[in-house]
Amino acid sequence: MKDKHGKSAGNIDVVLVSYDDTGRVTDFGALEVQAVYISGNVRNPFEDFISNPAGGRTFDWTGRPNYPSPDYVSSSRKRLAPQLIFKGGIFKAWNKKVAVALNRGFYETLPRLREVRSSEADIGWFVYDLQKDETENCFKLCRCKSVFTSFDESLEKITRSEPGNVAEFVEHLQEKVDEKLEEDEPPDMETIDAPF
């Protein structure tokens, strides 16, 4: 997908197309599939498991060094928000819809988004989770929730942090300054009369 100046705005994961009896495109939309970054290490547990995959043992890597865990904050700030800004912004300008598929854990870390009717929505959020199928004794990926929102309001909520208490921040700064001033050799600091 290119912007007005011919520069890449990124790739679209899936383009959903409507076409007529002659095969001419009549409408389209986008589907973005949002994976989640992890912190930790998946190579070590994988190598441990693959060294004896059918050994009849219960595999549990919990508590081991660099235990992998989802990094939802990086996933929303470094992946989801930029995709909504660049690709979603173009689709919004074209008056086309965008769907975002993501897992339940990731969706639950997002700020609460105001829902609108699907007919008024710019974005459809399709939330998936693994659910155990007892009859087949396996997990299946199932859509557990669909949420419809407006583009501008959702983008504003996702890309803006709600400010914390400024007094707590100043207190934290004071602690850091006090630590530096109490060191044997205080840091070399210059006073700036008018920094802003």
N, C-alpha and C positions, 0 to 999 in steps of 0.2 A: 504494500500500500504506500502511495506517495502523497506528499502534501502538495500545496499549490505551486511550490517552487521546484517540484520534481525530486525532492529529497525524500528518502525513506522515512516513513512514520512507523515502520516495523512490519512484521509478518502477522497475519491473522491466523489463529489456530484452525478455525473452521468457518467457512462462509456458507451460510444456509441460503439456498436459492429457490425462488418460485419461478416457474416458466410456463408458457402457454402451450397449446397443442402443437405449435410449429417449432418449439424449442427456444423461443425468444425469452430472455430474462424479463420478468415482470416486476420482481421485487427481490430484495436480499437483506440479510442481517449477518451479524457476526457472533461467533461463540468463542470465548476465551476460556481456556482451561487453566486454572491457577493451581500450580503445584506449590509446595511449601519448602522453603529452605530449611536445612537442619543445621544445628550446631552439634559438635561432637564428631564421631568417626563411625562410618558404617563399614569400612574395609575390614577392620579387625574382627568384628562379630561375624561378617560374611565369611572370612577365611576360616574362622573357628568352626562355624556351622558346616561349611562345605567340606572340611577335612573329614567329617563323619556324619553326612546328612541322614543316613538311614540307620543310625546306630541305636535307635529306640530310646534315646535319651530325651529329656525335656531340655529344650534350649532356652536359657534365660541369661541375658547379658546385663540385667539390672545391677546397678551399683558398680560396674566395672569402669575403669578409666575411660574418659571421653564418651560416656554413654550417650548415644544420639537422642536428640529431642528436637521437636519442631521449633523453628525460629519465626514465629508469626509476625513479630514487629518488622524484621528485615523483609519478610515476604510482602507485607503491605506497603512499606515505604519504598523499597527498591524494585519491586516487580509490579504489584497491582496498581498503585497510584500512577506511575509513569505510563502504563498501558492505557489506563482510563484517560489520562490527560491527552496523549498523542492520538492513539487509535480511536478511543471513545469520543474525543472531541471532533474528529472528522466525521464519524458516523452521526453524531448529534447535529452537526452542520448540514448533513445530507438528509436529516430527518429519518434516519434508519435506526433500528433497534440493535442493542448489544445484549448478549446473554453471558453471564459469568458462572462457570461451574467451579465449585470449590468444596473442600471438605468441611464438615460441621465444626470441627475445632478451630479452623481458620476463620470461618464466618463469625463464630461467637466472640472472637477477639476484636472484631471491627466495632466501631461505634454504632449505637442503635440508629438505624436508618428509617426515616419516615416512609411508610408504605403508601402506595397509590394503587388505583385500579390498574390491571394489566393493560387495558386499552389506553391509558394515559402514560404508561411507563416508558422510559428511555432504556432502562436497564432491567433485565430479569436476572435475579440471583438464584441459582439452582444449587441447593445445598445437599451434599451427599455424605453418606456414612456407611461403614461396614455393619451389616446386621447378620447375626448367626442364623443360618437355616438349619434347624435341629434335625429335620428329616434327612437332609443330605450331608449333615455334619460338616458344613463349610460356611465360610463367610461370603456374603454377596454385597456388592456395591449397590446401594439403593438411594434414590432421591428421597430425602426426609422432609424437605421444606422448599417452597418457592416463594420468593419475595420480589415485589415489583416496586421500583423507585424511579425518581426523576434523576436525570444526569447531574445537573448543576448542584443540587442539594446534596447528593451522595458524594460527589467529588469534594465539596466543601467540608463535609464531615470527616471523610477519610484522610484528607491532606492537612487538616488543621488540628493541632493538639489543644485540648482544653487546659488553660494555664492553672498551675498549682498556686499555692500560697507564696507570695513574694517574700514574706517575712521568714518563712522556713528556708528559702533559697539564700537570703542574706545571712541567716544564721549559719548555714553550711559554708558559705564563703568566708565568714568570719573565722570559723574553726580552721579552715585551710590556711588563711593568712596567719593566724596565731601559731599554727604548727611551724610554718616557715620562719616566723620571727623568733621562735624559741630555739631554733637550731643553733649549734655552736658558731657557725659562720652564716649569718643572715644573707639572704640572696641580694645580689647587686640590683637595686631597684632605683629607678629615676622617677621623680614626681612629674606628672604631666598636668599642667595647669588647666587646660580645657580639652579633655579628650573627645568630647562630642559637641 
